[in-house]
């Protein structure tokens, strides 16, 4: 199983673009001065710690199983969404009961939630193929924060017609569509939106009569496109596993770092690539998922609390996403996936950074507890339990403060470019 019981004293929580900055912190130097004596080559790291063993464990025990599990979940989702849509069509033809359809619909939405929980862990593992070509593969899987609800509504009609905007010279192919009309973002709208009206301010020819069509007819059209989106998502999940695990793929590149022909000059450089991925907790989780809707940064409501700016607002899954993000950070930090192996905590112990390790473990535990203390969904909590959401932000910030300063310095790692000038 991907989600295992932790063997170290920390609670694991399993179900949660624009890079934003914050306030009240200072950025550290790009290279940690506390890492070992007389560091001759910051790129290689002067340490006796087995960084290659760390890389092997993180790749084989944490990252690869996460990508594989996501592919398992996308395949299951195709089956569940296809079953639901068939029953939606049969309901139109009076060939099934509403109870059967409703049960299948719940299965389909639960399949989306299962995919989301795993993908939110993968978001902390944005490496190699998920970064290449400006994140193209990542974005067709999950385009957030970019989204186009109007575009998705248009594509429902385009897919139904087989052509784009009634133009016979433009056959519809989902592979050619922009990322924000595909993937998890698109499926969230198609499966969870109660409002069957299109969301475009101006209707083009393809959706001109959409709002006056029978309700059941629109439900069928949406679910049929959802099946297409799910199949495309499954293709992309399998592509990720294929390119990641290929003989010349990024997984092997990390594990052979420093060897002849490797893209990494040293194991330390490869470790730095994984540490860069941990900074998702700073920019996306702390700043974008919490600080922005709290009004600590400019948002859609100015500088006021703005529930509409939370992630996964349609599915009310924002809080679960954050919990999954914290779980993934913890897995990478402790090196614990299916088994208990080497993690950054062990690296810190080796470099006399056990105090930093403990501060980060304690901070993660407190962040998890703060998130668990929020009742209901994040949108409601922003208005009714603002103090709890603020506390979650504060607790996450305590972890990212350690990440950006003491963690980086002690292990002689470099800040990712996106954080090098961060004064938050």
N, C-alpha and C positions, 0 to 999 in steps of 0.2 A: 504493500500500500504506500502511496505517496505521503500520506499524512500519518506520521508515526508518533508514538508517545515519547516525549523528551526524556533524556536520561540525566540531564543537568538541571539544577534547581531554578527553572524559569518556566513560567506558564506559557504554553503555545496557544495562540488564538488562531483558529481557522474559521473562516466564515461558517477596494476599496481596494508638438505642443509649445504651450507658452511657458517659458521659464520665468518665474517671478522671484523677486527678492523681498526680504523682510526687514526687520528692524531690531536693534539692540544687541547685535553680535558684531564681531570683527573677524575678518578673514585671516587665516594663518598664512605663513610662508608656503611656497609651493613644495618645499622639501623639508622633511622633518629633521631638525638639528639634533634631536635627542637619540637618534637611532645609532647605537653602537659607537665605539671610539674611533676617531680619525677616519671618518667615512671617505674612502678615496674615490668611489664611483657611485653617486646617488642612484644611477640607473640600475645598478645591480644589487645594491644593498649589502652591507657588511654584517652578515648574520650567520649563525650556525644552524638556524632553524631550517627544516626541510621544506622549502617552499614548493618544490615539485610534488611532494606528497600532499601538501595542502591543495594544490591545484587539481591533482587527480581526484581527491575526495570531493571537492566542491563540484567538479564537473560530473563525475560518475555517480555521486551519491545525492546531489542536491539539484543541480541545474538540468542535466539530461532527463532524470525522472520527471521533473516538472513539465518539460516540453512534451514528453511522451504521454503523460497523464492528460495534458490538454488535448492532444490528438485523440485519445480514448474518449474524452468527454464530447468533442465535436462530432465524432462518429455516432455516439449515442444520441446526441441532439438531432442529427439528421433523421434518425429513426423515429424519435419521439415527435418531432415537428411534422414529419410526413404523415404519421398516424393521425395526429390531431387534424391536419388539413383534410385528409380523406374523410374523416367523420364530419367536418364542417361542411364539406360538399354533400355528403350523404344526408345531412340534416336539411339541406336545401331541397333535396329530392325526397324527403320524408322516409329515408331508408334507415335511420338510426334515431336513438332517443337523445334528448338534450342532456340527460345525465351522463350518457356515454361520451358525448362530445365534451362536456364540462370536465370529466375525469381526464380525458386525453389532453385538454387544454392545460390543466394543472401540471400534468407530466411535462408538457412542452415548456412551460414557464420555469419549472424546476430545473429542467435541463439547461436553460439559459443561465440560471443562478449557479449551477454547478460549474459550467464553463467559466463564468465570471470569477468565481472564487479561485480557480486554478490560474486563470490568466492574470489576475491581480498579483499572484505570486511571481509569475513570469515577468511582470513589469519591473521587478527588482533585479532582473537578470538580462537586461537589455545589452547584449553583447553581439559582436560579429554580425550575423545575418539580420539581426533586428535593428542594427544601426546603419548598415550599408544602404547606399542610394537614398540618403536622407530618411532612413527608417521606413522605406517603402513596404517591406513585408510586415513589419510591426503595424503600420497604419492600416493596411487592408484587413488585418485581424482586429485591430482596435484603434480607431482614429481619434478617440478622445484626446484633447478637448475639442477637436474639430468635429462638427456635426452639421448635417443639413436635413432637417426634418421635411422641409418642402421638397428637397431633392429626392428623398426616400419615397415620399408620396407620389412624385412624378414617376419614379422608376417602377412603382407598383403598376401604374397604367402602361408604361412602356413595355414592361415584361408581359403583361396581359395581351397587349396588341402585337408583340413580337417586333415592333419597330419603335424608333425614338420619335416621339411627337408626331405620329401619323405619317412619317416620311419613309416611304417604301425603300428608299435608297440607303437607309440607315438601320440595318437590322440590329436588334438588341443583343448585346453580349455583356454579361455582368463583369467579365474580366477586363473590359474596357472602361468601366465606370470608375468614378473617383472614389477614393477610400472612404469618404464620409457618407457614402450611400451603401456601404458594404459592411460586413463583419458584425461584431457584437453590438456596435452602436445602432446599426440598422435593425438588427433582430430585436433589440430592446424596444424600439418604437413599434415594430410590427406586431410583437406579442403582447406588449403591456399597455399600449395607448387605448384608452376607452373611447376617445373621440374619433369617430370614423370620418369626420370631415377632413379634407386636405388642409394643410397648413400654409399654403402659398398665398401671399397677399394678392398676387395676380395669377389667374388660372390660364395656362396655355391650352392649346387645342385638345391635347390628350386627356386633360382632367376637367375640361369645361363643364361636363355634365356629371362629374363624380359625386358631388354633394346631393344630387337628386336621385341617384340610383338607389335601389332597395338596399336596406341595411345588410341583409344576409349576403347579397351579391358582393358588397364591398368587403365583408369579412372573408369571403372565399378568395377574392382577388388578393387581399393582403396576405393571407396564409399561404397561398400558392407562391407568392414572391418570397415569403419567409423560408419556404423549402429551398428555393433557389439560392438564397443568401446563405442558408445553413450549409448547403453543399459546397459553395464557394469557400466558406470559412473552413470547412473540413479539408478541402484541397490545400489551403494555405497552412493549416496546422501540420499537415503531413509534409508539406514542402519544408517547413521549419525543421522538423525532425530529420528529414533527409539531408539537408545541407549542413545541419549542425553535426550529425554523426558520420558524415562521409569521411573516407580515408584522408582526404585533404581538407576536411571541414574544420570549423573553429574549435570544436571540442578537442581534437587532436592537436591543434595549434597551441592551445593553452597547456596541454599536458606535455608537449615536447618543447616548451619554451627554453631558449638558450641553446638548443641543439642546432646542428648545421641545417640550413634551409628553413629554419623556423621564422615566422614573421615577428617573433619576440626575441629581442637580443639577450634576454635573461629571464629566469623564472620570476624575478622581482617585477619586471615590466608586465608580465602576464597577471601577477597578483594585483598590480595596480589597475589593470583593466577591470577586474572583478570589483575592486574597491570603488571604482568610479560608478559602477551600477548601484552600489548602496546609496548613493546620493539622491536616488529617487525619493528617499524618505525626507530629504530636505526640500527639494524644489517642488515636487509634485504633491507629496502627502502634506507636509507642514504648511507650505505656502499656498498651493492651489486648491487642495481639497478641504483645508481647514481655515487658513487665514483669510482667503479671499471671500468665501461666503460669510465669514464672521465680520467682514467690513474692515479688516486690518489693512487691506489693499483695495484699490479701486476695483469695483465690480459692476455688474449690470444695474445695481441700485445706487451707484455712487460710492459712498463709504458707509452705507447702512448694512445691517444684516440682510442677507439676500439668499433665501432658501432655494430660489430657482437656479442658483449658480453651483449647486452641489453636483457631484458626479453621479451618474446613473439615477437622475431625478425621476425618470418615468417609472422605473422598476422599484423605486424606493430602496435601492441597494447600496447607497453611498457608504453607510457605516460598515457594512459587511466587507466592502472593498478595502476600507482602511484597515480593518482587522486582518485581512489577508495580506496586505502590504507589510504590516508589522510581523506577521508570521514568517513571511519570506525573508525579511531582514534578519530575524532571529535564526532561521535555518542556515543562512549564509555565515552569520557571525559565529555560530557554534559548530558549523560543519555537520549538522544533523539533518539527514533526510530519512532514507530507509534505515540507515545505521548511524551509530555515533562515531564520527571520525574527526579528523583535524579541522579546526576552524580558526578564524581570526582570534578567538579567545586564547587558543593555544599559542599563537604567534605572539600575542601580547605577553603571555606568561614567560615565554622564552626571552623576551626583550625587557624583562623587569617592569612590565606594564600591567601587573595584576590588579593594581588599584584602578587603572583606567578600565580594564575589563569589567571589574565589579561595578563601577559606576554605570557603565553602559548596560550591564545585565539588570541592575536595579532600575535604571531608567526605562528599559523595555518593559519590565514587569509593571511599573507604575503607569506607563502609557497604555498597556493592555487593560489594566484595571479601570483606568479613566474611560476608555472606549466602552468597556463592558457596563459602566455605570449609566451610560446614556440609554434611556428607555425609548423604544419605538424607533422611528426612522430619523435620519439626520435633519431632514427638512423641518420636521416638527420640533425637534430638539433645539434647533437654532433659535426658535421663537419662544419656546416654553421652558427649555433647560439650557439657556445660553451659558450659564456658569459651568455646566458640565462639558459643553463643547469647547469653551475657552480653556478649561482645565486639561482636556485632551490635547489641545494645541500646545499648551505649556509643557506638558509631559513629553510630547514628541520632540519639541524644541530642545529639551534637556538632553535627549539622545543625540540629536543632530549637532548640538554644540560640541559634545565630546567627539563626534565623528569628524567634524571639520577642523578640530584643533589637536587635542591630545592624541587621538587615534592616528591621525595622519602623521603627526610629528614623531611619535614613538616608533612607528613602523617605517619611517622614511619613505612614505608614499607621497604622490603628488595629487593635488586637488584636480578634479575634472575641470576642463576649461570653463564650463558653465558656472562653476562656483569660485573660480580663482579670484574674481573681483567682487565677490559677494560680501557686503558689509552687514548682512542681517545677523 
